[in-house]
Amino acid sequence: MSKFSIYLKDLIEDSGESISFIARSIEAERTSIHKALTDERILSYKVVQALARHFNLPVDKKKEFFRLYDILLQGEESYENRQAVCSLLNALSSIRFSMLPPPQVDSIELANRLIKGEYAVRNAIRNVLIYEATHTDKANFSMYVPEKLDLTMELMELWLAQCDYSVDALLCFYSNHTSGSKNIQLLRSVIPLCLASRGSYRPYYFCETPKAAALSPMSYYIITPHYLIQLSEDLSMAQIRDDTELIEFYQGFFRNLLECCDPLVRCNSNILEVLQEYISNTSPDSLQIMMPQPCTGRYITPEVIRKYMHNGPMPYKEMYNLVEHHFSVLQQINGTYQTVFTEKGLQDLITTRTMMDLPPQYVPPLENQDIRQMLRYLYDEIDRGSVQGMLVRPTSLQLPDYLSIYVHPKTGLHIYTTNAFVYGAYCCNIHIAEASICRIFYGFMQSLAGSNLVYSKADTLQLLAQHIAEMEV
């Protein structure tokens, strides 16, 4: 018996009610519940919801009930992978690319001394990073740090303060096939850092025991232009060295390590090149995209482009050709077309009349009638089944408003900024081709329909119809 069927059996026994009574109460078939208890049938999500309400489950038991149901549907590994993507997206949604400038650091006073205690170690690392980034032109930091040390905020505050520096980071990936969800967790820092730095954060990864991790009490390190910080795995000890020869030795050693590793991401911050890559990475047979607004690009005709697009910093003809080509690719997709969006994103599209993945310096707000027409087309295609439009449940899944995320099993994971990002739409893109990450994201997209993370097709259509009707008033 599955863990879900055992849990359901215990709930029924604890209630003291007969299966016939429960089935009548929730308007479900008695035989479906009987068969669910022996794993002969999987209940629909609607029935599982009704059961949770019927038993009046407290929050913790309700959460466990749905967790076991999801595991029954997907399998334990797939469930863990989906939860890892959910956790990543929710974490990215909470990040704000606005920070106070870092404090001023005029000198490093702990060089060539042993530093004890995690708080002191973290403080010393931050001081060295601030000092080097603000006192050295185009400083480069080379890092191989323990999993416990997350430097996302420390590095972001420097890039957002317009410090001109770069980072090469060595990341340890789990090679076990069932450990892909742990690799997804690394993106919590990789994605924000790539965006804040506009490509100056360069992560590399390995899947084996690296040469860098020798059997030493301080196997981890950060190399800056003038200092070497050696770290223990638990951050209880560190030392800062200013020996020039030692720093040069570590720099050479690190460069040799990178030659044995693969770059995790590929970034670009040239808007024309980003648009070209956007087109190149869009498969002609499918599109799977997550962003707050629904993807209505396939309804933008050359006439609409000419109506709104105006001259910007880039040559008009070159930009027009790229934009027109991009939307024509979307129009030609006859296979899977998935657009995952939020109700807030839909409302913003209607209110601002601005498509968040189009740079406003080239495309001003659209007229109400054009937005309404695009949403009508979207409604019709979702209704027919030629487009799979999925509205996320905000209590279960958040989408970062500053990103549009494309997933394809062959070309990989492609991430672009929207107008909500501090530097604007298409200011930077991120491409990830690592097999385990792409497999997990693709599986996540495939598992969304019918899950508790999105509303039903009927509810999505009802909401779209409501908004379209309001626009006609």
C-alpha atoms as one frame of an Amber mdcrd trajectory, in Angstrom:
protein
   0.000   0.000   0.000   1.142   3.538  -0.723   1.783   6.030   2.046  -1.217
   8.030   0.807  -3.641   5.096   1.000  -2.403   4.249   4.524  -2.860   7.869
   5.593  -6.359   8.007   4.066  -7.298   4.718   5.759  -6.216   6.126   9.145
  -8.259   9.300   8.572 -11.367   7.273   7.767 -10.920   5.019  10.806 -10.303
   8.004  13.104 -13.473   9.703  11.836 -15.620   6.680  12.724 -17.626   7.225
   9.532 -18.413   4.714   6.822 -16.976   5.077   3.333 -20.524   5.272   1.970
 -21.334   8.218   4.250 -18.091  10.034   3.329 -18.683   9.448  -0.389 -22.214
  10.880  -0.202 -20.968  13.824   1.835 -18.331  14.857  -0.706 -20.386  13.765
  -3.742 -17.843  11.169  -4.870 -18.193   7.557  -5.964 -17.949   5.069  -3.096
 -16.025   2.593  -5.265 -13.387   5.230  -6.111 -12.557   5.636  -2.410 -12.523
   1.859  -1.889 -10.128   1.430  -4.825  -7.955   4.326  -3.653  -7.422   2.492
  -0.352  -5.941  -0.472  -2.244  -4.039   1.670  -4.803  -6.243   0.426  -7.630
  -7.283   3.976  -8.470  -5.861   7.459  -7.955  -8.390  10.001  -6.736  -8.746
  13.297  -8.570  -7.342  16.416  -6.952 -10.892  17.728  -6.593 -11.886  14.659
  -4.530  -8.742  14.916  -2.396  -9.599  18.561  -1.679 -13.133  17.545  -0.723
 -11.801  14.860   1.617  -9.486  17.343   3.326 -12.456  19.668   3.905 -14.674
  16.830   5.074 -12.174  15.674   7.697 -11.561  19.309   8.701  -7.825  18.658
   8.785  -5.557  21.065  10.703  -2.824  22.795   8.694  -0.030  20.300   9.437
  -2.149  17.213   8.652  -3.608  18.844   5.543  -0.107  19.644   4.298   1.000
  16.046   4.870  -2.161  14.695   3.190  -1.469  16.676   0.006   2.263  15.904
   0.150   1.587  12.172   0.159  -0.966  12.618  -2.635   1.614  14.446  -4.770
   4.183  11.711  -4.109   1.594   9.124  -5.185   1.039  11.015  -8.447   4.665
  11.780  -9.280   6.911   9.390  -7.406   9.184  10.485  -4.571  12.123  11.681
  -6.703   9.910  13.700  -9.066   8.102  15.186  -6.083  11.379  16.283  -4.468
  12.526  17.789  -7.758   9.269  19.711  -8.205   9.463  21.024  -4.653  13.039
  22.159  -5.315  11.908  24.217  -8.336   8.979  25.656  -6.349  11.313  26.609
  -3.528  13.739  28.213  -5.996  11.041  30.285  -7.726   9.554  31.387  -4.404
  13.012  32.381  -3.148  13.810  34.334  -6.331  10.462  36.134  -6.026  11.485
  37.534  -2.649  14.763  39.047  -3.857  14.878  42.808  -4.294  17.649  44.328
  -6.384  17.838  47.422  -4.230  20.282  47.665  -1.350  22.004  50.278   0.743
  25.616  50.916  -0.291  28.211  48.888   1.620  30.090  50.515   4.517  33.481
  52.035   3.871  36.492  49.825   4.588  39.866  51.598   4.462  42.192  48.832
   5.614  42.437  45.130   6.449  43.732  44.697   9.983  43.442  40.925  10.418
  45.989  39.865   7.793  48.270  36.951   8.759  46.270  36.178  11.870  44.006
  33.269  12.722  40.332  34.280  12.904  38.086  32.215  15.168  34.313  32.008
  15.317  31.776  32.053  12.472  30.630  35.640  13.051  34.206  36.941  12.975
  34.977  34.875   9.872  31.944  36.174   7.966  32.708  39.761   8.981  36.340
  39.432   7.866  35.290  38.037   4.466  32.875  40.901   3.880  35.489  43.505
   4.833  38.056  42.055   2.426  35.526  41.925  -0.434  34.426  45.519   0.157
  38.007  46.753   0.453  39.197  45.048  -2.724  36.127  45.943  -4.809  36.340
  49.628  -3.819  40.136  50.048  -3.875  41.176  47.911  -6.860  40.175  48.747
 -10.424  38.406  45.812 -12.116  39.231  43.458  -9.256  38.728  39.729  -9.770
  37.756  37.307  -7.008  38.302  33.560  -7.369  36.212  31.454  -4.993  35.858
  27.914  -3.814  33.754  28.212  -0.670  31.875  25.714   1.532  28.183  25.089
   0.952  27.433  26.814   4.247  28.841  30.146   3.033  26.305  32.056   0.940
  27.839  35.327  -0.294  24.877  36.400  -2.446  24.039  39.549  -0.481  27.698
  40.517   0.063  28.459  40.357  -3.652  25.151  41.868  -4.780  25.556  44.942
  -2.593  28.855  45.714  -4.328  27.514  45.273  -7.872  24.390  47.296  -7.093
  26.703  50.019  -5.738  28.257  50.053  -9.248  31.560  48.501  -8.167  33.413
  47.210 -11.230  34.659  43.736 -10.392  34.219  40.108 -11.456  33.961  36.731
  -9.757  34.980  33.263 -10.890  33.305  30.700  -8.627  33.847  26.964  -8.427
  30.685  25.029  -7.464  30.355  21.425  -6.401  27.479  19.599  -8.117  26.036
  16.370  -6.826  26.625  13.646  -9.396  24.108  11.176  -7.953  21.105  10.894
 -10.297  18.709  11.303  -7.388  20.433  14.433  -6.043  19.389  16.847  -8.798
  17.176  18.808  -6.411  20.291  19.786  -4.434  21.861  21.196  -7.604  18.741
  23.318  -8.149  19.368  24.964  -4.770  22.642  26.427  -6.089  20.635  28.566
  -8.508  19.295  30.564  -5.551  22.578  32.457  -5.584  23.749  31.877  -9.172
  20.767  33.562 -10.865  20.660  36.768  -8.732  24.436  37.157  -8.943  24.531
  36.706 -12.725  21.801  39.324 -13.080  23.152  41.873 -10.588  26.618  41.599
 -12.147  25.238  41.546 -15.710  27.446  38.595 -16.502  30.474  39.408 -14.338
  29.697  36.483 -12.038  31.046  33.371 -13.743  30.232  30.042 -12.035  31.947
  26.801 -13.032  30.987  23.365 -11.772  32.422  19.910 -11.224  30.766  16.616
 -10.342  33.687  14.794  -8.786  35.924  15.301  -5.763  37.969  18.345  -6.852
  41.690  18.802  -6.533  40.926  21.932  -4.534  39.394  19.955  -1.667  42.503
  18.460  -0.115  42.445  16.856   3.305  43.168  20.073   5.132  41.478  21.881
   8.040  41.063  24.892   5.738  40.379  23.463   2.290  38.284  26.353   0.991
  39.477  29.752  -0.143  38.782  33.147  -1.696  41.507  34.781  -3.792  41.431
  38.559  -4.237  44.081  40.772  -5.897  45.925  41.346  -2.608  44.674  38.689
  -0.191  44.101  34.979   0.181  41.341  33.943   2.601  41.538  30.317   3.712
  38.408  28.845   5.291  37.350  25.800   7.265  34.246  23.961   6.069  32.202
  24.911   9.141  33.424  28.556   9.037  34.773  28.285  12.575  38.306  29.207
  11.454  39.884  31.348   8.767  43.087  33.199   8.021  43.835  36.095   5.698
  47.216  35.969   3.978  48.890  38.825   2.098  51.899  36.850   0.821  52.215
  37.803  -2.876  53.894  34.557  -3.945  51.279  32.462  -2.144  48.440  34.439
  -3.768  49.992  33.972  -7.212  50.385  30.228  -6.561  46.704  29.900  -5.622
  45.654  31.989  -8.635  47.553  29.665 -10.993  46.169  26.609  -9.224  42.621
  27.959  -9.532  43.041  28.730 -13.250  44.167  25.158 -13.851  41.118  23.890
 -11.962  38.753  25.941 -14.115  40.187  24.356 -17.246  38.946  21.007 -15.916
  35.452  22.335 -15.146  32.484  23.413 -17.239  30.873  26.875 -17.155  27.448
  26.558 -15.546  25.889  29.537 -17.310  26.328  31.631 -20.407  25.375  35.293
 -20.072  24.982  38.220 -22.442  24.065  41.852 -21.818  23.934  43.222 -25.406
  20.254  43.789 -26.164  20.473  42.908 -29.865  22.448  39.754 -29.139  20.034
  38.846 -26.347  17.073  39.164 -28.730  18.896  37.071 -31.317  19.579  34.362
 -28.730  15.925  34.588 -27.644  14.954  33.674 -31.206  17.623  30.990 -31.592
  16.616  29.266 -28.366  12.895  29.214 -29.170  12.139  25.789 -30.556   9.865
  25.639 -33.643   7.929  22.724 -32.171   7.244  23.885 -28.600   7.309  26.746
 -26.134   7.221  26.449 -22.353   7.474  29.763 -20.561   6.922  31.079 -17.045
   6.560  34.789 -16.353   3.994  36.945 -14.521   2.195  38.026 -17.701   0.701
  35.504 -20.118   2.838  35.066 -23.230   0.749  36.750 -25.929   3.616  37.250
 -28.377   2.138  34.895 -30.976  -0.723  37.394 -31.484   1.542  40.324 -32.324
   1.488  40.864 -36.076   3.871  42.967 -38.202   1.094  45.586 -38.339   1.015
  45.831 -34.543   4.814  46.105 -34.424   4.851  48.935 -36.978   2.012  50.661
 -35.134   3.888  50.904 -31.846   7.600  50.413 -32.326   9.664  53.588 -32.560
  13.304  54.562 -32.762  15.438  53.896 -29.704  19.157  53.712 -28.989  19.569
  50.855 -31.511  19.043  51.069 -35.328  15.305  50.825 -35.998  15.472  48.452
 -38.974  17.746  45.969 -37.206  15.603  46.003 -34.075  12.362  45.725 -36.086
  13.628  42.707 -38.020  14.643  40.935 -34.814  11.346  41.650 -33.067   9.259
  40.663 -36.095  11.260  37.455 -36.533  10.829  36.573 -32.855   7.048  36.924
 -32.902   6.763  35.083 -36.218   8.577  32.119 -34.616   5.983  32.088 -31.820
   3.158  32.200 -34.357   4.522  29.158 -36.186   4.640  26.886 -33.131   2.130
  24.097 -33.686   3.226  21.772 -30.886   3.208  22.337 -27.144   2.626  25.991
 -26.226   2.601  26.429 -22.458   2.309  29.822 -20.801   2.383  29.882 -16.996
   1.420  33.233 -15.487   0.006  34.980 -12.429  -3.223  36.865 -11.839  -1.225
  39.942 -10.794   0.757  39.759 -14.038  -2.467  39.553 -16.032  -3.889  42.543
 -14.164  -0.684  44.521 -14.731  -0.863  43.825 -18.472  -4.412  45.168 -18.579
  -3.764  48.153 -16.316  -0.412  49.338 -17.700  -1.025  48.058 -21.249   2.721
  47.328 -21.280   4.176  43.965 -22.202   6.786  43.354 -19.554   9.163  41.468
 -21.853   9.384  44.307 -24.398  11.829  47.192 -23.742   9.744  50.368 -23.183
  12.362  52.489 -24.981  11.206  50.772 -28.182   7.575  49.825 -27.482   5.224
  52.255 -25.651   2.007  51.114 -23.924  -0.454  49.449 -26.293  -4.016  50.604
 -26.815  -6.717  48.936 -24.763  -8.361  47.388 -27.823  -5.131  45.636 -28.863
  -4.582  44.178 -25.386  -8.207  43.014 -25.319  -7.871  41.369 -28.732  -4.729
  39.486 -27.710  -6.452  38.198 -24.585  -9.437  37.077 -26.671  -7.098  35.093
 -28.921  -5.438  33.610 -25.855  -8.807  32.652 -24.350  -9.897  30.944 -27.576
  -6.679  28.948 -27.891  -6.742  27.811 -24.265 -10.373  26.797 -24.739  -9.529
  24.807 -27.906  -6.453  23.255 -26.324  -3.903  24.630 -28.825  -2.397  26.676
 -25.979  -2.006  25.422 -22.426  -2.497  28.494 -20.258  -1.899  27.903 -16.568
  -2.621  30.412 -13.829  -0.530  29.759 -10.726  -1.989  29.516  -7.236  -0.209
  32.333  -5.345  -0.355  30.428  -2.063   1.643  27.570  -3.589   3.876  29.113
  -6.239   5.336  32.567  -6.874   6.909  33.736 -10.137   9.621  36.420  -9.917
   8.291  39.527 -11.648  11.720  40.411 -13.058  12.205  37.173 -15.041  10.800
  35.254 -17.971  11.928  31.631 -17.926  11.934  29.376 -20.988  12.418  25.625
 -20.728  13.247  23.191 -23.512  14.577  19.625 -23.201  17.110  20.149 -26.020
  18.243  23.771 -25.843  18.144  24.043 -22.039  16.975  26.614 -19.501  16.850
  30.228 -20.729  16.262  33.155 -18.402  15.624  36.751 -19.503  14.966  39.910
 -17.527  11.709  41.851 -17.826  10.921  45.537 -17.360  10.516  44.899 -13.632
  14.252  44.266 -13.312  16.354  47.149 -12.035  18.259  47.408 -15.353  15.249
  46.706 -17.589  14.139  44.064 -20.086  16.744  42.073 -22.003  19.605  43.754
 -20.151  20.984  40.309 -19.352  20.150  36.719 -20.179  21.228  33.448 -18.597
  21.481  30.115 -20.383  21.993  26.838 -18.528  22.571  23.556 -20.326  23.589
  21.341 -17.366  21.693  18.080 -17.839  20.235  17.531 -14.351  18.928  21.108
 -14.043  17.337  21.053 -17.509  15.755  17.662 -16.853  14.241  18.824 -13.563
  12.867  22.088 -14.976  11.382  20.300 -17.975   9.776  17.733 -15.680   8.427
  20.573 -13.546   6.704  22.182 -16.528   5.303  18.830 -17.613   3.851  18.193
 -14.153   2.052  21.531 -13.689  -1.206  20.814 -15.500  -3.718  19.367 -13.064
  -1.464  19.925 -10.056  -2.214  21.942  -6.942   0.268  24.610  -8.108  -2.044
  25.973 -10.817  -5.758  26.610 -11.195  -7.864  24.360 -13.384  -8.408  25.141
 -17.048 -12.024  26.090 -16.278 -10.998  28.521 -13.534  -8.302  30.058 -15.761
 -10.787  30.605 -18.580 -13.324  32.067 -16.185 -10.798  34.614 -14.906  -9.713
  35.558 -18.428 -13.342  35.972 -19.504 -14.010  38.194 -16.495 -11.084  40.491
 -17.280 -11.948  40.661 -20.992 -15.554  41.585 -20.123 -14.350  44.325 -17.756
 -12.177  45.796 -20.532 -15.241  46.127 -22.766 -17.173  48.251 -20.277
